[in-house]
Amino acid sequence: MARYTDSVCKLCRREKQKLFLKGQKCFTDKCPIESRNFPPGQHGSSRRAKISEYGVQLREKQKIKRSYGLLETQFRNYFEHANKQKGITGDNLVKILESRLDNVVYRLGFASSRKQARQLIRHRHLMVNEHIVDIPSYLLSAGDIIKIREKSKKMDSIHGSLKRVKDSTYSWLQIDKATLAGTFLQVPERADVPLNANEQLVIELYSK
């Protein structure tokens, strides 16, 4: 499957904000945003060109897409799905993205980034409702229980990541660190999701 393989720190610099793609590094002074908060490239620090309306919309789309680690076709498909649902399309889009298994594994703290969460899932370390699920894009429903497989509970990467997580970080998730299990209580409301982006600009972009 196609996947971005270049330095993910360049993506954060391009969007001029932390997208939290590098795990623990994002929470330290080693994060490039701390010292080089400008687009990558030879002329990145000197770019002062005025951004067009299309450019602003594109940047918001790229910001959201890259935050969740999606390719263009995947992201466009989610938009089409959200557009067919009742309610505000932008809110629906964020709710769908937050319901992805890789995102929930990351939010629960079992992984330090969504990329690491996808790796755990693909390597069959996760179970949903007592069944092994190895599809990162699997969409969870309210009440689903996500847990680490018994044979994987001693993995240092999982315990190291859990140290940064508080028990009640997100109201729509519940975590039991003792058993390495979490519950997806409900699909979150847009206002509760810590996503620094304007999804309405994405709607305008795709509606042209």
Buried (B, 14 or more C-beta within 10 A) or exposed (E): EEEBEEEBBBBBBBBEBBBBBBBBBBEEEEBBBEEBBBBBEEEEEEEEEEEEEEEEBBBBBBBBBBBBBBEEEBBBBBBEBBBEEEEBBBBBBBBBBBBBBBBBBBBBBBBBBBBBBBBBBBEEBBBBEEEEBEEBBBBBEEEBBBBBBEEBEEBEBBBEBBEEBEEEEBEBBBBEBEEBBBBBBEBBEBEEBEBEBBBBBBBBBBEE
